[in-house]
C-alpha cells in the first residue's frame, strides 16, 4: 500500500499500526509495508521521524509530550509533508 503524496502527516499516521510501551509511554508508528533507504531523518526533543520521499516510514515518540513540541517547533516547515490545516 503506497501512501499518497497528498496525505498530511496526521492522515498517514491514522493508517499506520502503533505500538505503545505501557511502562514508558513511548509510542511507535511504523509503516506496515514500506522498506528502503531513508531520504530524511528528523530528530527532535523526544521523537524521531523517518521519511522516504513524502511518506512517513516511522515515528518513534520517546516522550509523549514530544508530539506537542513537534507541532509547535519550526522544524515542521522542513518536513516533506504537511501537518494539516
N, C-alpha and C positions, 0 to 999 in steps of 0.2 A: 504494500500500500504506500504509494508516494504521497507525501503531503503537498498540497497545492501551495505555490509561492504566494498566493494572495491571502493565505490564512495568517492571522495575527498569532503572536506567541500564546495568548490565552486559548485560542482555538486549537492550536497544536497540542497544548498541554491536556486539554479535555479528551483528546483521542489517544493519549498515552497511558499505559498502565503505571501505577505508582506503588511504591513500597514505603512504608513508614516504620521506622525503628521505634518500638514502644518505650525503650529505655532512654534514648537520647532525643527523640522527637524529630530526628533528621528525616527528610523526605527525598526520595529518588524517583524521578520521572525518566523513563528510558524508552526510546522509540522501539517498537516491537520488531521491526524488520530491517531497519536501515543499518548498514555497515559501511565502513570505509575509512579513509583518512580525513581527519578534521580539516576544515578550512579556517575555523576560528574557535579559539578557546577564550572565554571571558571568565576571569576570576575576580570575585568581589569579596567583600567582607561577609563571610558566612555562606557563600554559594559558588558553584562552578557551573558554567554553561558551555556546551559543546555544540557546534553547528557544522553541518555540511551544506554549503550554499545557504539558502534562507531557511533551511529546515533544521529544527532543533533535534539533535541526536540524544542529548542527555542534559538534565538539570538536576544537580545534586545540591539540595538545600541542607547545609550542615546545622545552621541555626534557624529555627522557624521565623524569627524576626527578620531574617535576611531578605525575605521576599518584599517586605515593606521598604527596606532600604533600596532594593533593586528598582522599584517603581519610582523612587524619589531621586535616584542618582543620575548625574549627567551621562553616565555610561550608556543609558538606554538609547541615546541618539546614535550610538555607534553599532547597535545591533542590526543584523541583516533582516529583521522582521519588526513589524510594529507591535507595540504593547496594547493596542486597542484604542478606541476613542475615549 
